[in-house]
Amino acid sequence: NAGVTQTPKFRVLKTGQSMTLLCAQDMNHEYMYWYRQDPGMGLRLIHYSVGEGTTAKGEVPDGYNVSRLKKQNFLLGLESAAPSQTSVYFCASFTGLENTGELFFGEGSRLTVL
Amino acid sequence: AQSVTQLGSHVSVSEGALVLLRCNYSSSVPPYLFWYVQYPNQGLQLLLKYTTGATLVKGINGFEAEFKKSETSFHLTKPSAHMSDAAEYFCAVTNSGGYNKLIFGAGTRLAVHP
């Protein structure tokens, strides 16, 4: 049982380049999230999904897009990377409050934009 | 809108001393509250959660937290700190009407000294 897997774990981009972060979970969870973690700011929610084919904006969605074409995968895209998007990105899947109410995190993806 | 405030970005205690990490929340409906711990270069792990019922909840590694509605607080405590408790701790809130969207505080880094 792999849990939540993020790829890639490290990436360096130049300003203006695009990339996609992939999150995969094998727990059949409906809810998935993308957060970014920056020093002194905790985790801020970028986008989230409450089920296959659905996405919604979180606290800091600008500059990012997401897709949830398959239940197990949640993709985070940067169309034109900016230095302000240098961060550690965490994907998480959630059992839901109606179940155990536990959030499972991936190990993080460290992105540097030069 | 929900929000979480963690008082004190850094807390330092001696080994064997009481650990107290403070969390206050804002929610217009009954909240669900969580504490997560993050060790260096890792994702977040659930320590404990409050959903309904008993307001004093016990978690892993000897931690516990008490939900106080009148104070809108959910402070995390441990009677005796251990060196292995050094980590960053995050408080989070959601509610049943929030599409299971977890909002995190900025985090508190706990240092434990011999």
Interface residues (C-beta under 8 A of the other chain):
Chain A: V4 Y31 Y33 Y35 G40 M41 G42 L43 R44 L45 Y48 V50 A56 G58 E59 F90 A92 F94 G96 L97 G101 E102 L103 F105 G106 E107 G108
Chain B: Q6 S9 Y32 F34 Y36 N41 Q42 G43 L44 Q45 L46 K49 T51 F90 A92 T94 S96 Y99 N100 K101 L102 I103 F104 G105 A106 G107
